[in-house]
Amino acid sequence: MLYIDYKFEMAEAGLTFTDIGTTLEPDRLLKIENTPFRIGDTFVLTQNSNGNLFFRKTDRRETL
């Protein structure tokens, strides 16, 4: 999957996608229902063999 021009912020508390939908680009906002993930999924930050950041999904789920 390739996302071009999505904005995000990284802080000690986590990673936040900061894009918003607009009248001209209503689908600009990355929506969870368009991903294989669900609210409550948990991830562990790792690196892949190329050294890229990789958020590996765990088996654990949190109820929010």
FENMOFEN-V906402 format. One line per field, one symbol per residue. phi: phi as a letter, one per 30 degrees, with the letter a starting at -180 (. if undefined). A space follows every 50 residues. Layout:
phi=???
This chain:
phi=.bccidcabcbedlcbdcdbdbedbdcdddcddcbdcbejdcbcdbbddd iddbcddcddbccc
